[in-house]
Amino acid sequence: MKTLAAALFLTTSAVLGTVSATIPAHAAVPCEDMLKDMRATKATAKLADADMKKVDALEAKAVERCNADDDTRSDAFLTDAMKIMGK
């Protein structure tokens, strides 16, 4: 009986360890929400042409990743764009 209980404990621990390893440390914000915030900031931003081109390029990459359901990478592009705009 002790062997069975030990085997069950080890199996359960292994399964829980695997599941917890596959859960990201933080959940991504829905890219649609972050894109909306970035566009609102962009509408009022006063940027040099070079910075606006960078923001536009990051927005395009973010939209591409958002359409591919890759919210994490989309959010990263949008975060970079927000930094350029001072947010």
N, CA, C and O atoms as CSV, one atom per row, in Angstrom:
chain,resi,resn,atom,element,x,y,z
A,1,MET,N,N,0.822,-1.192,0.000
A,1,MET,CA,C,0.000,0.000,0.000
A,1,MET,C,C,0.867,1.258,0.000
A,1,MET,O,O,0.551,2.230,-0.686
A,2,LYS,N,N,1.980,1.242,0.780
A,2,LYS,CA,C,2.859,2.404,0.824
A,2,LYS,C,C,3.491,2.659,-0.546
A,2,LYS,O,O,3.671,3.811,-0.942
A,3,THR,N,N,3.827,1.589,-1.270
A,3,THR,CA,C,4.417,1.725,-2.596
A,3,THR,C,C,3.419,2.352,-3.559
A,3,THR,O,O,3.787,3.203,-4.368
A,4,LEU,N,N,2.164,1.941,-3.479
A,4,LEU,CA,C,1.132,2.497,-4.333
A,4,LEU,C,C,0.916,3.987,-4.037
A,4,LEU,O,O,0.777,4.793,-4.957
A,5,ALA,N,N,0.890,4.340,-2.768
A,5,ALA,CA,C,0.705,5.741,-2.375
A,5,ALA,C,C,1.896,6.581,-2.839
A,5,ALA,O,O,1.714,7.701,-3.317
A,6,ALA,N,N,3.097,6.054,-2.704
A,6,ALA,CA,C,4.289,6.773,-3.137
A,6,ALA,C,C,4.286,6.961,-4.649
A,6,ALA,O,O,4.635,8.034,-5.141
A,7,ALA,N,N,3.901,5.941,-5.377
A,7,ALA,CA,C,3.840,6.031,-6.839
A,7,ALA,C,C,2.799,7.052,-7.263
A,7,ALA,O,O,3.030,7.826,-8.193
A,8,LEU,N,N,1.663,7.061,-6.596
A,8,LEU,CA,C,0.610,8.034,-6.907
A,8,LEU,C,C,1.096,9.446,-6.614
A,8,LEU,O,O,0.853,10.363,-7.398
A,9,PHE,N,N,1.773,9.623,-5.500
A,9,PHE,CA,C,2.306,10.946,-5.144
A,9,PHE,C,C,3.314,11.425,-6.178
A,9,PHE,O,O,3.254,12.577,-6.609
A,10,LEU,N,N,4.227,10.571,-6.576
A,10,LEU,CA,C,5.249,10.950,-7.554
A,10,LEU,C,C,4.641,11.260,-8.915
A,10,LEU,O,O,5.059,12.205,-9.584
A,11,THR,N,N,3.667,10.477,-9.321
A,11,THR,CA,C,2.997,10.710,-10.602
A,11,THR,C,C,2.254,12.047,-10.580
A,11,THR,O,O,2.338,12.830,-11.526
A,12,THR,N,N,1.535,12.293,-9.501
A,12,THR,CA,C,0.796,13.552,-9.369
A,12,THR,C,C,1.751,14.733,-9.361
A,12,THR,O,O,1.490,15.746,-10.010
A,13,SER,N,N,2.845,14.617,-8.640
A,13,SER,CA,C,3.834,15.697,-8.587
A,13,SER,C,C,4.427,15.974,-9.958
A,13,SER,O,O,4.613,17.132,-10.333
A,14,ALA,N,N,4.723,14.930,-10.701
A,14,ALA,CA,C,5.294,15.091,-12.038
A,14,ALA,C,C,4.306,15.781,-12.975
A,14,ALA,O,O,4.690,16.656,-13.750
A,15,VAL,N,N,3.038,15.388,-12.903
A,15,VAL,CA,C,2.014,15.994,-13.756
A,15,VAL,C,C,1.839,17.462,-13.392
A,15,VAL,O,O,1.798,18.312,-14.281
A,16,LEU,N,N,1.737,17.774,-12.130
A,16,LEU,CA,C,1.568,19.171,-11.705
A,16,LEU,C,C,2.785,20.013,-12.067
A,16,LEU,O,O,2.641,21.177,-12.440
A,17,GLY,N,N,3.960,19.449,-11.965
A,17,GLY,CA,C,5.168,20.168,-12.351
A,17,GLY,C,C,5.179,20.492,-13.835
A,17,GLY,O,O,5.583,21.583,-14.236
A,18,THR,N,N,4.736,19.546,-14.647
A,18,THR,CA,C,4.676,19.761,-16.092
A,18,THR,C,C,3.643,20.822,-16.441
A,18,THR,O,O,3.898,21.683,-17.284
A,19,VAL,N,N,2.492,20.770,-15.810
A,19,VAL,CA,C,1.437,21.753,-16.080
A,19,VAL,C,C,1.889,23.139,-15.669
A,19,VAL,O,O,1.690,24.091,-16.423
A,20,SER,N,N,2.487,23.285,-14.504
A,20,SER,CA,C,2.906,24.610,-14.052
A,20,SER,C,C,4.034,25.172,-14.912
A,20,SER,O,O,4.169,26.390,-15.026
A,21,ALA,N,N,4.833,24.318,-15.510
A,21,ALA,CA,C,5.920,24.778,-16.369
A,21,ALA,C,C,5.403,25.313,-17.698
A,21,ALA,O,O,6.080,26.102,-18.357
A,22,THR,N,N,4.207,24.889,-18.094
A,22,THR,CA,C,3.668,25.344,-19.373
A,22,THR,C,C,2.824,26.604,-19.248
A,22,THR,O,O,2.446,27.190,-20.262
A,23,ILE,N,N,2.520,27.035,-18.025
A,23,ILE,CA,C,1.742,28.253,-17.813
A,23,ILE,C,C,2.713,29.426,-17.785
A,23,ILE,O,O,3.687,29.392,-17.032
A,24,PRO,N,N,2.473,30.469,-18.591
A,24,PRO,CA,C,3.386,31.604,-18.596
A,24,PRO,C,C,3.390,32.320,-17.250
A,24,PRO,O,O,2.416,32.259,-16.499
A,25,ALA,N,N,4.488,32.992,-16.958
A,25,ALA,CA,C,4.620,33.692,-15.687
A,25,ALA,C,C,3.596,34.819,-15.579
A,25,ALA,O,O,3.119,35.113,-14.482
A,26,HIS,N,N,3.258,35.442,-16.677
A,26,HIS,CA,C,2.229,36.477,-16.683
A,26,HIS,C,C,1.413,36.334,-17.956
A,26,HIS,O,O,1.933,35.975,-19.012
A,27,ALA,N,N,0.157,36.616,-17.836
A,27,ALA,CA,C,-0.712,36.517,-19.009
A,27,ALA,C,C,-0.581,37.782,-19.840
A,27,ALA,O,O,-0.443,38.881,-19.304
A,28,ALA,N,N,-0.625,37.617,-21.126
A,28,ALA,CA,C,-0.544,38.762,-22.029
A,28,ALA,C,C,-1.865,39.515,-22.012
A,28,ALA,O,O,-2.937,38.930,-21.856
A,29,VAL,N,N,-1.760,40.816,-22.177
A,29,VAL,CA,C,-2.951,41.649,-22.332
A,29,VAL,C,C,-3.504,41.366,-23.720
A,29,VAL,O,O,-2.729,41.203,-24.662
A,30,PRO,N,N,-4.824,41.304,-23.873
A,30,PRO,CA,C,-5.350,41.112,-25.224
A,30,PRO,C,C,-4.804,42.192,-26.161
A,30,PRO,O,O,-4.898,43.385,-25.872
A,31,CYS,N,N,-4.240,41.761,-27.271
A,31,CYS,CA,C,-3.567,42.705,-28.165
A,31,CYS,C,C,-4.534,43.746,-28.714
A,31,CYS,O,O,-4.128,44.870,-29.009
A,32,GLU,N,N,-5.793,43.390,-28.853
A,32,GLU,CA,C,-6.775,44.363,-29.349
A,32,GLU,C,C,-6.909,45.540,-28.387
A,32,GLU,O,O,-7.040,46.688,-28.813
A,33,ASP,N,N,-6.875,45.247,-27.082
A,33,ASP,CA,C,-6.971,46.307,-26.080
A,33,ASP,C,C,-5.724,47.183,-26.083
A,33,ASP,O,O,-5.806,48.410,-26.019
A,34,MET,N,N,-4.582,46.537,-26.157
A,34,MET,CA,C,-3.335,47.297,-26.148
A,34,MET,C,C,-3.183,48.120,-27.430
A,34,MET,O,O,-2.669,49.238,-27.398
A,35,LEU,N,N,-3.626,47.567,-28.543
A,35,LEU,CA,C,-3.572,48.284,-29.819
A,35,LEU,C,C,-4.456,49.525,-29.764
A,35,LEU,O,O,-4.080,50.584,-30.267
A,36,LYS,N,N,-5.611,49.394,-29.160
A,36,LYS,CA,C,-6.525,50.528,-29.004
A,36,LYS,C,C,-5.862,51.641,-28.181
A,36,LYS,O,O,-5.945,52.815,-28.540
A,37,ASP,N,N,-5.207,51.267,-27.079
A,37,ASP,CA,C,-4.515,52.246,-26.236
A,37,ASP,C,C,-3.366,52.913,-26.980
A,37,ASP,O,O,-3.175,54.125,-26.879
A,38,MET,N,N,-2.599,52.116,-27.729
A,38,MET,CA,C,-1.466,52.660,-28.463
A,38,MET,C,C,-1.936,53.644,-29.530
A,38,MET,O,O,-1.330,54.700,-29.711
A,39,ARG,N,N,-3.004,53.306,-30.230
A,39,ARG,CA,C,-3.514,54.199,-31.283
A,39,ARG,C,C,-4.051,55.503,-30.698
A,39,ARG,O,O,-3.912,56.560,-31.313
A,40,ALA,N,N,-4.661,55.439,-29.519
A,40,ALA,CA,C,-5.139,56.660,-28.860
A,40,ALA,C,C,-3.953,57.549,-28.480
A,40,ALA,O,O,-4.010,58.769,-28.632
A,41,THR,N,N,-2.897,56.938,-27.992
A,41,THR,CA,C,-1.691,57.691,-27.647
A,41,THR,C,C,-1.056,58.273,-28.899
A,41,THR,O,O,-0.621,59.425,-28.906
A,42,LYS,N,N,-1.005,57.480,-29.951
A,42,LYS,CA,C,-0.400,57.914,-31.215
A,42,LYS,C,C,-1.147,59.110,-31.808
A,42,LYS,O,O,-0.531,59.993,-32.405
A,43,ALA,N,N,-2.464,59.141,-31.644
A,43,ALA,CA,C,-3.279,60.217,-32.214
A,43,ALA,C,C,-2.923,61.582,-31.629
A,43,ALA,O,O,-3.087,62.607,-32.292
A,44,THR,N,N,-2.439,61.595,-30.393
A,44,THR,CA,C,-2.106,62.869,-29.757
A,44,THR,C,C,-0.603,63.095,-29.614
A,44,THR,O,O,-0.170,64.129,-29.105
A,45,ALA,N,N,0.184,62.130,-30.063
A,45,ALA,CA,C,1.643,62.230,-29.908
A,45,ALA,C,C,2.230,63.249,-30.880
A,45,ALA,O,O,1.800,63.376,-32.027
A,46,LYS,N,N,3.213,63.955,-30.384
A,46,LYS,CA,C,3.954,64.899,-31.226
A,46,LYS,C,C,5.364,64.336,-31.372
A,46,LYS,O,O,6.216,64.504,-30.499
A,47,LEU,N,N,5.584,63.667,-32.497
A,47,LEU,CA,C,6.849,62.973,-32.719
A,47,LEU,C,C,7.534,63.492,-33.967
A,47,LEU,O,O,6.895,64.010,-34.883
A,48,ALA,N,N,8.845,63.341,-33.982
A,48,ALA,CA,C,9.611,63.623,-35.200
A,48,ALA,C,C,9.244,62.570,-36.237
A,48,ALA,O,O,8.767,61.487,-35.898
A,49,ASP,N,N,9.472,62.900,-37.490
A,49,ASP,CA,C,9.113,61.969,-38.575
A,49,ASP,C,C,9.786,60.607,-38.403
A,49,ASP,O,O,9.162,59.571,-38.633
A,50,ALA,N,N,11.053,60.610,-38.001
A,50,ALA,CA,C,11.779,59.339,-37.838
A,50,ALA,C,C,11.137,58.487,-36.745
A,50,ALA,O,O,10.993,57.275,-36.903
A,51,ASP,N,N,10.753,59.120,-35.641
A,51,ASP,CA,C,10.110,58.374,-34.556
A,51,ASP,C,C,8.735,57.873,-34.975
A,51,ASP,O,O,8.350,56.759,-34.620
A,52,MET,N,N,7.994,58.678,-35.721
A,52,MET,CA,C,6.668,58.259,-36.183
A,52,MET,C,C,6.786,57.060,-37.125
A,52,MET,O,O,5.935,56.171,-37.104
A,53,LYS,N,N,7.830,57.032,-37.946
A,53,LYS,CA,C,8.052,55.883,-38.836
A,53,LYS,C,C,8.319,54.624,-38.014
A,53,LYS,O,O,7.841,53.542,-38.356
A,54,LYS,N,N,9.085,54.766,-36.927
A,54,LYS,CA,C,9.357,53.614,-36.056
A,54,LYS,C,C,8.062,53.117,-35.411
A,54,LYS,O,O,7.809,51.914,-35.344
A,55,VAL,N,N,7.250,54.063,-34.938
A,55,VAL,CA,C,5.980,53.696,-34.310
A,55,VAL,C,C,5.075,53.002,-35.328
A,55,VAL,O,O,4.444,51.992,-35.014
A,56,ASP,N,N,5.013,53.540,-36.539
A,56,ASP,CA,C,4.186,52.925,-37.588
A,56,ASP,C,C,4.656,51.504,-37.905
A,56,ASP,O,O,3.840,50.598,-38.075
A,57,ALA,N,N,5.978,51.315,-37.982
A,57,ALA,CA,C,6.527,49.980,-38.269
A,57,ALA,C,C,6.202,49.004,-37.140
A,57,ALA,O,O,5.840,47.855,-37.392
A,58,LEU,N,N,6.333,49.463,-35.902
A,58,LEU,CA,C,6.009,48.603,-34.761
A,58,LEU,C,C,4.515,48.278,-34.727
A,58,LEU,O,O,4.123,47.161,-34.389
A,59,GLU,N,N,3.691,49.253,-35.077
A,59,GLU,CA,C,2.247,49.011,-35.133
A,59,GLU,C,C,1.918,47.951,-36.184
A,59,GLU,O,O,1.105,47.061,-35.934
A,60,ALA,N,N,2.540,48.042,-37.345
A,60,ALA,CA,C,2.297,47.061,-38.404
A,60,ALA,C,C,2.690,45.653,-37.950
A,60,ALA,O,O,1.962,44.689,-38.190
A,61,LYS,N,N,3.847,45.544,-37.291
A,61,LYS,CA,C,4.285,44.237,-36.781
A,61,LYS,C,C,3.311,43.727,-35.723
A,61,LYS,O,O,2.987,42.540,-35.680
A,62,ALA,N,N,2.849,44.643,-34.869
A,62,ALA,CA,C,1.924,44.256,-33.801
A,62,ALA,C,C,0.604,43.748,-34.379
A,62,ALA,O,O,0.057,42.750,-33.909
A,63,VAL,N,N,0.099,44.435,-35.393
A,63,VAL,CA,C,-1.157,44.005,-36.022
A,63,VAL,C,C,-0.982,42.622,-36.650
A,63,VAL,O,O,-1.860,41.766,-36.541
A,64,GLU,N,N,0.144,42.417,-37.297
A,64,GLU,CA,C,0.420,41.110,-37.909
A,64,GLU,C,C,0.417,40.009,-36.854
A,64,GLU,O,O,-0.198,38.961,-37.054
A,65,ARG,N,N,1.093,40.235,-35.746
A,65,ARG,CA,C,1.156,39.242,-34.671
A,65,ARG,C,C,-0.195,39.078,-33.994
A,65,ARG,O,O,-0.565,37.970,-33.603
A,66,CYS,N,N,-0.930,40.169,-33.852
A,66,CYS,CA,C,-2.263,40.106,-33.237
A,66,CYS,C,C,-3.197,39.260,-34.104
A,66,CYS,O,O,-3.955,38.439,-33.587
A,67,ASN,N,N,-3.141,39.460,-35.410
A,67,ASN,CA,C,-3.967,38.668,-36.324
A,67,ASN,C,C,-3.600,37.194,-36.300
A,67,ASN,O,O,-4.425,36.340,-36.625
A,68,ALA,N,N,-2.368,36.894,-35.917
A,68,ALA,CA,C,-1.911,35.507,-35.821
A,68,ALA,C,C,-2.149,34.936,-34.417
A,68,ALA,O,O,-1.674,33.846,-34.098
A,69,ASP,N,N,-2.880,35.671,-33.589
A,69,ASP,CA,C,-3.164,35.261,-32.208
A,69,ASP,C,C,-1.900,35.081,-31.372
A,69,ASP,O,O,-1.831,34.202,-30.512
A,70,ASP,N,N,-0.918,35.914,-31.631
A,70,ASP,CA,C,0.328,35.917,-30.861
A,70,ASP,C,C,0.346,37.204,-30.028
A,70,ASP,O,O,1.111,38.130,-30.297
A,71,ASP,N,N,-0.521,37.232,-29.008
A,71,ASP,CA,C,-0.677,38.437,-28.198
A,71,ASP,C,C,0.615,38.848,-27.495
A,71,ASP,O,O,0.891,40.040,-27.359
A,72,THR,N,N,1.392,37.894,-27.057
A,72,THR,CA,C,2.618,38.211,-26.324
A,72,THR,C,C,3.579,39.027,-27.174
A,72,THR,O,O,4.079,40.055,-26.717
A,73,ARG,N,N,3.846,38.593,-28.399
A,73,ARG,CA,C,4.762,39.340,-29.271
A,73,ARG,C,C,4.131,40.646,-29.733
A,73,ARG,O,O,4.820,41.659,-29.849
A,74,SER,N,N,2.829,40.632,-29.998
A,74,SER,CA,C,2.144,41.859,-30.390
A,74,SER,C,C,2.261,42.895,-29.281
A,74,SER,O,O,2.561,44.059,-29.543
A,75,ASP,N,N,2.025,42.476,-28.048
A,75,ASP,CA,C,2.134,43.384,-26.912
A,75,ASP,C,C,3.550,43.932,-26.768
A,75,ASP,O,O,3.731,45.089,-26.390
A,76,ALA,N,N,4.548,43.114,-27.066
A,76,ALA,CA,C,5.938,43.580,-26.983
A,76,ALA,C,C,6.199,44.691,-27.998
A,76,ALA,O,O,6.836,45.693,-27.670
A,77,PHE,N,N,5.712,44.521,-29.228
A,77,PHE,CA,C,5.870,45.568,-30.239
A,77,PHE,C,C,5.154,46.848,-29.806
A,77,PHE,O,O,5.682,47.949,-29.959
A,78,LEU,N,N,3.948,46.688,-29.266
A,78,LEU,CA,C,3.173,47.853,-28.844
A,78,LEU,C,C,3.818,48.543,-27.650
A,78,LEU,O,O,3.774,49.769,-27.547
A,79,THR,N,N,4.409,47.778,-26.755
A,79,THR,CA,C,5.128,48.359,-25.621
A,79,THR,C,C,6.301,49.189,-26.115
A,79,THR,O,O,6.544,50.285,-25.610
A,80,ASP,N,N,7.026,48.674,-27.094
A,80,ASP,CA,C,8.148,49.432,-27.672
A,80,ASP,C,C,7.657,50.725,-28.308
A,80,ASP,O,O,8.293,51.769,-28.163
A,81,ALA,N,N,6.530,50.661,-29.012
A,81,ALA,CA,C,5.969,51.856,-29.632
A,81,ALA,C,C,5.572,52.883,-28.580
A,81,ALA,O,O,5.803,54.079,-28.753
A,82,MET,N,N,4.977,52.416,-27.496
A,82,MET,CA,C,4.567,53.318,-26.410
A,82,MET,C,C,5.790,53.983,-25.766
A,82,MET,O,O,5.729,55.151,-25.384
A,83,LYS,N,N,6.882,53.255,-25.647
A,83,LYS,CA,C,8.104,53.834,-25.081
A,83,LYS,C,C,8.619,54.976,-25.955
A,83,LYS,O,O,9.053,56.012,-25.452
A,84,ILE,N,N,8.565,54.771,-27.260
A,84,ILE,CA,C,9.011,55.823,-28.178
A,84,ILE,C,C,8.148,57.077,-27.989
A,84,ILE,O,O,8.635,58.203,-28.095
A,85,MET,N,N,6.864,56.860,-27.708
A,85,MET,CA,C,5.948,57.993,-27.533
A,85,MET,C,C,5.954,58.541,-26.105
A,85,MET,O,O,5.197,59.456,-25.780
A,86,GLY,N,N,6.811,57.976,-25.261
A,86,GLY,CA,C,6.954,58.482,-23.905
A,86,GLY,C,C,5.931,57.970,-22.914
A,86,GLY,O,O,5.710,58.591,-21.875
A,87,LYS,N,N,5.311,56.858,-23.216
A,87,LYS,CA,C,4.309,56.274,-22.292
A,87,LYS,C,C,4.804,54.981,-21.712
A,87,LYS,O,O,4.102,54.351,-20.920
